[in-house]
Amino acid sequence: MSEKKIALITGANRGIGFETARQLGQQGITVLLGARDAEKGKAAAETLRAEGIDAEFVRLDVDDAATRAAARKQIEEKYGRLDILINNAGVMLDERENGAIQPPSRTSAEVFRRTFETNFFNVVALTQEFLPLVKKAAAGRIVFLSSILGSLALHADPASPIYDFKVPAYDISKTALNGYVVHLAHELRETPVKVNAAHPGSVLTEMNAYGELTVEEGAKTSVDLATLSPRGYNGKLIHLGQELPW
Ligand SMILES: NC(=O)c1ccc[n+]([C@@H]2O[C@H](COP(=O)([O-])OP(=O)(O)OC[C@H]3O[C@@H](n4cnc5c(N)ncnc54)[C@H](OP(=O)(O)O)[C@@H]3O)[C@@H](O)[C@H]2O)c1
């Protein structure tokens, strides 16, 4: 078995996921770049290899059970374990109406369903697929890319910076994900595995044209949570070392 740590990052062909793979790779970790599009995934891994990083493309469409199972089998056969799982892939599918995001009274059940498929149900399925491999690592780490926008405490607080920034299907899918993080962290609390949610910040990517942070800054929280010491957090929502309320 390889001595180097092995990390799988979903949605790693661009944005925060790609940069997370780069920063983990710079620490000497073998990075497996999950991507649903083979051409984009191969190109991303090739870019990192050219920088001296041990990077490999893994075909992985979070919404496709067959690719989830095939990716698990591929990693199990080659490495026998998974030290770090970063559930990074996500979508924001809320529609706009005259430039503004549709309010919850008009967000369709279909948009909620499609958003929850990728941001919640299939993240749960993927995590369950890989958990046996994470448990085989000496100190497994699971990071879920959540968002401050999933925080009900902050959405309900008129003094919070997100009070007037509501993207219903996206936000509530991340709230559900936060619930899963708390429950899974509780289940695994007596094991070496640590489970946490990351808020990367408002990061300039294809998902967020108004982002204020660079992807370099945005990837930091995921990298920190992926490389936590045995005394580090478990079951928390973290942004750059600060705990956020659920
Ligand atoms: N940017 C922000 O300000 C911000 C703030 C808070 C939280 N987040 C969270 O951080 C994560 C990364 O966001 P980002 O800003 O880097 O977004 P992004 O640039 O839009 O990248 C999203 C990535 O997810 C992939 N993806 C989407 N659906 C997928 C699926 N079914 N299977 C596999 N991959 C899939 C995309 O692949 P394709 O290229 O194939 O589409 C892409 O690689 C997301 O979970 C997001 O919710 C972002």
The ligand as a Gaussian input file, in Angstrom:
#p B3LYP/6-31G(d) Opt

LIG

0 1
 N      -18.006000      29.837000      -5.188000
 C      -18.541000      30.168000      -4.017000
 O      -18.621000      31.357000      -3.653000
 C      -19.046000      29.093000      -3.076000
 C      -19.527000      29.510000      -1.820000
 C      -19.984000      28.551000      -0.919000
 C      -19.959000      27.211000      -1.278000
 N      -19.511000      26.826000      -2.515000
 C      -19.510000      25.383000      -2.836000
 O      -18.216000      24.976000      -3.215000
 C      -18.298000      23.887000      -4.159000
 C      -17.464000      24.205000      -5.394000
 O      -18.038000      25.380000      -5.980000
 P      -17.339000      26.228000      -7.153000
 O      -17.635000      27.643000      -6.862000
 O      -15.951000      25.771000      -7.382000
 O      -18.292000      25.786000      -8.366000
 P      -18.005000      25.586000      -9.924000
 O      -16.872000      26.399000     -10.392000
 O      -19.345000      25.735000     -10.560000
 O      -17.544000      24.057000      -9.980000
 C      -18.445000      23.051000      -9.672000
 C      -17.769000      21.728000      -9.946000
 O      -18.711000      20.703000      -9.603000
 C      -18.814000      19.830000     -10.711000
 N      -20.092000      19.130000     -10.738000
 C      -21.345000      19.623000     -10.725000
 N      -22.231000      18.624000     -10.764000
 C      -21.519000      17.466000     -10.802000
 C      -21.853000      16.104000     -10.854000
 N      -23.127000      15.686000     -10.910000
 N      -20.866000      15.189000     -10.861000
 C      -19.568000      15.574000     -10.812000
 N      -19.176000      16.855000     -10.792000
 C      -20.159000      17.785000     -10.785000
 C      -18.588000      20.698000     -11.928000
 O      -18.288000      19.892000     -13.057000
 P      -18.576000      20.366000     -14.596000
 O      -17.401000      21.223000     -15.001000
 O      -18.662000      19.074000     -15.337000
 O      -19.866000      21.135000     -14.568000
 C      -17.414000      21.532000     -11.421000
 O      -16.224000      20.785000     -11.503000
 C      -19.793000      23.680000      -4.430000
 O      -20.286000      22.617000      -3.645000
 C      -20.408000      25.005000      -3.995000
 O      -21.756000      24.869000      -3.615000
 C      -19.056000      27.730000      -3.413000

